[in-house]
Amino acid sequence: MRKRLILVFAIVFVVVLGWLMWHGRVSSPMARLERELERELERLRKAGEPTRWEDIAPPVPKHLDVTPLLLKAIEQLGAAEQKFPPDVWVTYNAQVLEAARPALKTFRQALAYPHWRVVDPTNFFTRGGLQPAFGHLRGFAHLLRAEALQRKRKGDMDEALESCQTILKLCRHMDDEPYLIAFLFQKAIFAIGTRALWDEVLSDADASATAYRAVLAELRA
């Protein structure tokens, strides 16, 4: 009899303890915040607002994803850069441009596609947000700016404008990278492109109306 009473008391104790723990959890300030948060998320979802990472950065369809080609261009750029001392590379002289020609060709091929996303979201935050790829993209912008000036000196204004247009295309493609640091690099690259266009290429020369309209269309895109 005594053992049965002890067993009954033990069961009652466990049940009461479990109820108290559950009640404490559901009535705690944190639980109320969680419920309010879930209600707000549900309201946003019904209103069509993004509430998940996939909503902010939807996967690029495989048949439109040209990320592997872009990574190949970055790899080619790194190989070209290794051929020069750092202080020579940043001059972007004729020899540098010649060495970077294969990388620029692949880069232009990548920009011909509508989408790429060079950052893998699964490792973005684990690396503290540092993404060397963004620095490489800015490097392409500097090369294209130097290429535009080289083409202008040779008297080919339409091709010089094409180099500036390519920089602006790069800015537009960076919209696929949903990170604050990508936005900052995008603005820096846009500044490189517009400075090359207005202050250097078009400052004292004329281009054909067709090339001029094409680059203006890229600015407005």
C-alpha positions as YAML, in Angstrom:
chain: A
units: angstrom
residues:
- id: 1
  name: MET
  ca: [0.00, 0.00, 0.00]
- id: 2
  name: ARG
  ca: [2.76, 2.38, 0.95]
- id: 3
  name: LYS
  ca: [4.60, 1.71, -2.33]
- id: 4
  name: ARG
  ca: [1.42, 2.47, -4.27]
- id: 5
  name: LEU
  ca: [0.97, 5.78, -2.48]
- id: 6
  name: ILE
  ca: [4.56, 6.71, -3.22]
- id: 7
  name: LEU
  ca: [4.05, 5.80, -6.88]
- id: 8
  name: VAL
  ca: [0.83, 7.86, -7.05]
- id: 9
  name: PHE
  ca: [2.51, 10.85, -5.41]
- id: 10
  name: ALA
  ca: [5.44, 10.52, -7.82]
- id: 11
  name: ILE
  ca: [3.14, 10.47, -10.82]
- id: 12
  name: VAL
  ca: [1.16, 13.45, -9.52]
- id: 13
  name: PHE
  ca: [4.41, 15.32, -8.81]
- id: 14
  name: VAL
  ca: [5.72, 14.72, -12.32]
- id: 15
  name: VAL
  ca: [2.41, 15.75, -13.90]
- id: 16
  name: VAL
  ca: [2.16, 18.91, -11.79]
- id: 17
  name: LEU
  ca: [5.80, 19.77, -12.43]
- id: 18
  name: GLY
  ca: [5.34, 19.25, -16.15]
- id: 19
  name: TRP
  ca: [2.23, 21.43, -16.16]
- id: 20
  name: LEU
  ca: [4.00, 24.17, -14.23]
- id: 21
  name: MET
  ca: [6.93, 24.10, -16.65]
- id: 22
  name: TRP
  ca: [4.60, 24.20, -19.67]
- id: 23
  name: HIS
  ca: [2.50, 26.98, -18.16]
- id: 24
  name: GLY
  ca: [5.59, 28.96, -17.26]
- id: 25
  name: ARG
  ca: [6.90, 28.63, -20.79]
- id: 26
  name: VAL
  ca: [3.70, 29.57, -22.63]
- id: 27
  name: SER
  ca: [3.03, 32.49, -20.30]
- id: 28
  name: SER
  ca: [6.60, 33.81, -20.24]
- id: 29
  name: PRO
  ca: [7.47, 37.14, -21.93]
- id: 30
  name: MET
  ca: [9.68, 35.29, -24.42]
- id: 31
  name: ALA
  ca: [6.81, 33.00, -25.43]
- id: 32
  name: ARG
  ca: [4.52, 35.98, -25.92]
- id: 33
  name: LEU
  ca: [7.16, 37.63, -28.11]
- id: 34
  name: GLU
  ca: [7.51, 34.45, -30.15]
- id: 35
  name: ARG
  ca: [3.76, 34.29, -30.73]
- id: 36
  name: GLU
  ca: [3.64, 37.96, -31.67]
- id: 37
  name: LEU
  ca: [6.56, 37.46, -34.04]
- id: 38
  name: GLU
  ca: [4.86, 34.48, -35.71]
- id: 39
  name: ARG
  ca: [1.64, 36.48, -36.13]
- id: 40
  name: GLU
  ca: [3.59, 39.36, -37.67]
- id: 41
  name: LEU
  ca: [5.45, 37.01, -40.03]
- id: 42
  name: GLU
  ca: [2.15, 35.47, -41.09]
- id: 43
  name: ARG
  ca: [0.73, 38.94, -41.75]
- id: 44
  name: LEU
  ca: [3.77, 39.85, -43.86]
- id: 45
  name: ARG
  ca: [3.55, 36.58, -45.80]
- id: 46
  name: LYS
  ca: [-0.10, 37.23, -46.62]
- id: 47
  name: ALA
  ca: [0.82, 40.74, -47.73]
- id: 48
  name: GLY
  ca: [3.41, 39.30, -50.11]
- id: 49
  name: GLU
  ca: [6.45, 40.56, -48.19]
- id: 50
  name: PRO
  ca: [9.66, 38.45, -48.05]
- id: 51
  name: THR
  ca: [10.06, 36.61, -44.75]
- id: 52
  name: ARG
  ca: [12.63, 33.93, -45.66]
- id: 53
  name: TRP
  ca: [16.11, 34.01, -47.13]
- id: 54
  name: GLU
  ca: [14.76, 32.24, -50.24]
- id: 55
  name: ASP
  ca: [12.29, 35.11, -50.70]
- id: 56
  name: ILE
  ca: [15.06, 37.72, -50.61]
- id: 57
  name: ALA
  ca: [17.51, 35.76, -52.75]
- id: 58
  name: PRO
  ca: [15.59, 33.20, -54.82]
- id: 59
  name: PRO
  ca: [17.80, 30.54, -56.41]
- id: 60
  name: VAL
  ca: [18.93, 31.34, -59.93]
- id: 61
  name: PRO
  ca: [17.56, 28.75, -62.40]
- id: 62
  name: LYS
  ca: [20.34, 26.44, -63.51]
- id: 63
  name: HIS
  ca: [19.83, 27.19, -67.21]
- id: 64
  name: LEU
  ca: [20.32, 30.91, -66.47]
- id: 65
  name: ASP
  ca: [23.06, 30.59, -63.85]
- id: 66
  name: VAL
  ca: [26.40, 31.61, -65.33]
- id: 67
  name: THR
  ca: [28.26, 31.68, -62.02]
- id: 68
  name: PRO
  ca: [30.77, 28.97, -63.11]
- id: 69
  name: LEU
  ca: [31.77, 31.11, -66.10]
- id: 70
  name: LEU
  ca: [32.23, 34.14, -63.86]
- id: 71
  name: LEU
  ca: [34.40, 32.14, -61.47]
- id: 72
  name: LYS
  ca: [36.48, 31.03, -64.45]
- id: 73
  name: ALA
  ca: [37.01, 34.69, -65.40]
- id: 74
  name: ILE
  ca: [38.09, 35.46, -61.83]
- id: 75
  name: GLU
  ca: [40.52, 32.53, -61.94]
- id: 76
  name: GLN
  ca: [41.98, 33.79, -65.23]
- id: 77
  name: LEU
  ca: [42.29, 37.26, -63.73]
- id: 78
  name: GLY
  ca: [44.25, 35.87, -60.79]
- id: 79
  name: ALA
  ca: [46.60, 34.02, -63.15]
- id: 80
  name: ALA
  ca: [47.25, 37.21, -65.14]
- id: 81
  name: GLU
  ca: [47.85, 39.22, -61.98]
- id: 82
  name: GLN
  ca: [50.53, 36.77, -60.85]
- id: 83
  name: LYS
  ca: [52.65, 37.75, -63.88]
- id: 84
  name: PHE
  ca: [53.30, 41.27, -62.55]
- id: 85
  name: PRO
  ca: [54.50, 42.85, -59.32]
- id: 86
  name: PRO
  ca: [51.59, 44.45, -57.44]
- id: 87
  name: ASP
  ca: [52.81, 48.00, -58.09]
- id: 88
  name: VAL
  ca: [52.97, 47.30, -61.84]
- id: 89
  name: TRP
  ca: [49.60, 45.55, -62.04]
- id: 90
  name: VAL
  ca: [47.70, 48.52, -60.59]
- id: 91
  name: THR
  ca: [49.01, 50.77, -63.37]
- id: 92
  name: TYR
  ca: [46.81, 48.81, -65.80]
- id: 93
  name: ASN
  ca: [49.25, 49.58, -68.60]
- id: 94
  name: ALA
  ca: [49.21, 48.04, -72.08]
- id: 95
  name: GLN
  ca: [51.09, 44.92, -70.95]
- id: 96
  name: VAL
  ca: [48.68, 44.38, -68.06]
- id: 97
  name: LEU
  ca: [45.69, 44.77, -70.36]
- id: 98
  name: GLU
  ca: [47.17, 42.28, -72.81]
- id: 99
  name: ALA
  ca: [47.73, 39.72, -70.06]
- id: 100
  name: ALA
  ca: [44.19, 40.27, -68.78]
- id: 101
  name: ARG
  ca: [42.59, 39.92, -72.22]
- id: 102
  name: PRO
  ca: [41.48, 36.24, -71.76]
- id: 103
  name: ALA
  ca: [39.91, 37.07, -68.40]
- id: 104
  name: LEU
  ca: [38.10, 40.08, -69.87]
- id: 105
  name: LYS
  ca: [36.81, 37.96, -72.76]
- id: 106
  name: THR
  ca: [35.38, 35.35, -70.37]
- id: 107
  name: PHE
  ca: [34.00, 38.12, -68.16]
- id: 108
  name: ARG
  ca: [32.10, 39.64, -71.08]
- id: 109
  name: GLN
  ca: [30.67, 36.23, -71.91]
- id: 110
  name: ALA
  ca: [29.41, 35.92, -68.33]
- id: 111
  name: LEU
  ca: [27.78, 39.36, -68.46]
- id: 112
  name: ALA
  ca: [25.86, 38.32, -71.58]
- id: 113
  name: TYR
  ca: [23.71, 36.08, -69.36]
- id: 114
  name: PRO
  ca: [20.95, 37.56, -67.19]
- id: 115
  name: HIS
  ca: [21.97, 36.17, -63.79]
- id: 116
  name: TRP
  ca: [24.83, 35.03, -61.64]
- id: 117
  name: ARG
  ca: [25.41, 34.92, -57.93]
- id: 118
  name: VAL
  ca: [29.05, 34.70, -56.96]
- id: 119
  name: VAL
  ca: [28.47, 34.48, -53.19]
- id: 120
  name: ASP
  ca: [27.37, 31.22, -51.59]
- id: 121
  name: PRO
  ca: [24.91, 32.19, -48.82]
- id: 122
  name: THR
  ca: [25.77, 29.04, -46.86]
- id: 123
  name: ASN
  ca: [29.26, 30.33, -46.05]
- id: 124
  name: PHE
  ca: [28.78, 34.09, -46.26]
- id: 125
  name: PHE
  ca: [28.13, 34.70, -42.56]
- id: 126
  name: THR
  ca: [30.58, 32.05, -41.35]
- id: 127
  name: ARG
  ca: [33.39, 34.00, -42.99]
- id: 128
  name: GLY
  ca: [32.44, 37.29, -41.42]
- id: 129
  name: GLY
  ca: [31.04, 38.68, -44.66]
- id: 130
  name: LEU
  ca: [34.45, 38.90, -46.30]
- id: 131
  name: GLN
  ca: [34.10, 37.96, -49.96]
- id: 132
  name: PRO
  ca: [37.25, 38.28, -52.12]
- id: 133
  name: ALA
  ca: [35.08, 37.93, -55.22]
- id: 134
  name: PHE
  ca: [33.75, 41.47, -54.77]
- id: 135
  name: GLY
  ca: [37.31, 42.81, -54.86]
- id: 136
  name: HIS
  ca: [37.91, 40.88, -58.09]
- id: 137
  name: LEU
  ca: [34.82, 42.44, -59.63]
- id: 138
  name: ARG
  ca: [36.13, 45.89, -58.77]
- id: 139
  name: GLY
  ca: [39.43, 44.83, -60.36]
- id: 140
  name: PHE
  ca: [37.57, 44.07, -63.59]
- id: 141
  name: ALA
  ca: [36.04, 47.54, -63.45]
- id: 142
  name: HIS
  ca: [39.50, 49.14, -63.19]
- id: 143
  name: LEU
  ca: [40.73, 47.05, -66.12]
- id: 144
  name: LEU
  ca: [37.75, 48.04, -68.24]
- id: 145
  name: ARG
  ca: [38.30, 51.69, -67.41]
- id: 146
  name: ALA
  ca: [41.92, 51.40, -68.55]
- id: 147
  name: GLU
  ca: [40.77, 49.54, -71.66]
- id: 148
  name: ALA
  ca: [38.33, 52.36, -72.45]
- id: 149
  name: LEU
  ca: [41.13, 54.93, -72.31]
- id: 150
  name: GLN
  ca: [43.38, 52.73, -74.45]
- id: 151
  name: ARG
  ca: [40.65, 52.37, -77.07]
- id: 152
  name: LYS
  ca: [40.01, 56.11, -77.02]
- id: 153
  name: ARG
  ca: [43.71, 56.84, -77.62]
- id: 154
  name: LYS
  ca: [43.55, 54.53, -80.64]
- id: 155
  name: GLY
  ca: [40.63, 56.56, -81.96]
- id: 156
  name: ASP
  ca: [37.95, 53.89, -81.50]
- id: 157
  name: MET
  ca: [35.35, 55.79, -79.52]
- id: 158
  name: ASP
  ca: [32.57, 53.25, -79.99]
- id: 159
  name: GLU
  ca: [34.74, 50.50, -78.49]
- id: 160
  name: ALA
  ca: [35.76, 52.84, -75.68]
- id: 161
  name: LEU
  ca: [32.10, 53.35, -74.89]
- id: 162
  name: GLU
  ca: [31.59, 49.58, -74.97]
- id: 163
  name: SER
  ca: [34.17, 49.23, -72.18]
- id: 164
  name: CYS
  ca: [32.26, 51.77, -70.08]
- id: 165
  name: GLN
  ca: [28.99, 50.02, -70.89]
- id: 166
  name: THR
  ca: [30.46, 46.73, -69.64]
- id: 167
  name: ILE
  ca: [31.27, 48.33, -66.28]
- id: 168
  name: LEU
  ca: [27.68, 49.49, -65.99]
- id: 169
  name: LYS
  ca: [26.43, 46.01, -66.90]
- id: 170
  name: LEU
  ca: [28.52, 44.67, -64.03]
- id: 171
  name: CYS
  ca: [26.76, 47.07, -61.66]
- id: 172
  name: ARG
  ca: [23.37, 45.81, -62.78]
- id: 173
  name: HIS
  ca: [24.38, 42.17, -62.37]
- id: 174
  name: MET
  ca: [25.44, 42.84, -58.78]
- id: 175
  name: ASP
  ca: [21.77, 43.30, -57.93]
- id: 176
  name: ASP
  ca: [21.72, 39.50, -57.61]
- id: 177
  name: GLU
  ca: [23.96, 39.72, -54.52]
- id: 178
  name: PRO
  ca: [21.65, 40.55, -51.57]
- id: 179
  name: TYR
  ca: [24.30, 41.77, -49.15]
- id: 180
  name: LEU
  ca: [25.15, 45.22, -47.84]
- id: 181
  name: ILE
  ca: [28.81, 44.81, -48.74]
- id: 182
  name: ALA
  ca: [27.77, 43.94, -52.32]
- id: 183
  name: PHE
  ca: [25.79, 47.18, -52.46]
- id: 184
  name: LEU
  ca: [28.85, 49.14, -51.32]
- id: 185
  name: PHE
  ca: [31.04, 47.52, -53.97]
- id: 186
  name: GLN
  ca: [28.31, 48.13, -56.53]
- id: 187
  name: LYS
  ca: [28.33, 51.85, -55.78]
- id: 188
  name: ALA
  ca: [32.14, 51.96, -56.00]
- id: 189
  name: ILE
  ca: [32.08, 50.18, -59.36]
- id: 190
  name: PHE
  ca: [29.33, 52.49, -60.61]
- id: 191
  name: ALA
  ca: [31.53, 55.46, -59.70]
- id: 192
  name: ILE
  ca: [34.42, 53.93, -61.69]
- id: 193
  name: GLY
  ca: [32.16, 53.47, -64.71]
- id: 194
  name: THR
  ca: [30.57, 56.91, -64.68]
- id: 195
  name: ARG
  ca: [33.91, 58.63, -64.09]
- id: 196
  name: ALA
  ca: [35.42, 56.78, -67.04]
- id: 197
  name: LEU
  ca: [32.40, 57.61, -69.19]
- id: 198
  name: TRP
  ca: [31.91, 61.30, -68.49]
- id: 199
  name: ASP
  ca: [35.29, 62.55, -67.26]
- id: 200
  name: GLU
  ca: [37.59, 60.56, -69.50]
- id: 201
  name: VAL
  ca: [36.01, 59.01, -72.59]
- id: 202
  name: LEU
  ca: [33.41, 61.65, -73.49]
- id: 203
  name: SER
  ca: [35.19, 64.66, -72.02]
- id: 204
  name: ASP
  ca: [36.76, 65.82, -75.30]
- id: 205
  name: ALA
  ca: [35.55, 63.49, -78.04]
- id: 206
  name: ASP
  ca: [32.38, 62.32, -79.74]
- id: 207
  name: ALA
  ca: [31.01, 58.86, -80.31]
- id: 208
  name: SER
  ca: [28.41, 57.57, -82.72]
- id: 209
  name: ALA
  ca: [24.79, 58.16, -81.84]
- id: 210
  name: THR
  ca: [24.17, 54.41, -81.67]
- id: 211
  name: ALA
  ca: [26.97, 53.75, -79.18]
- id: 212
  name: TYR
  ca: [25.96, 56.81, -77.16]
- id: 213
  name: ARG
  ca: [22.34, 55.64, -76.91]
- id: 214
  name: ALA
  ca: [23.47, 52.14, -75.94]
- id: 215
  name: VAL
  ca: [25.53, 53.33, -73.00]
- id: 216
  name: LEU
  ca: [22.81, 55.72, -71.87]
- id: 217
  name: ALA
  ca: [20.33, 52.85, -71.93]
- id: 218
  name: GLU
  ca: [22.66, 50.90, -69.64]
- id: 219
  name: LEU
  ca: [22.79, 53.87, -67.26]
- id: 220
  name: ARG
  ca: [19.00, 53.94, -67.06]
- id: 221
  name: ALA
  ca: [18.60, 50.17, -66.63]
...
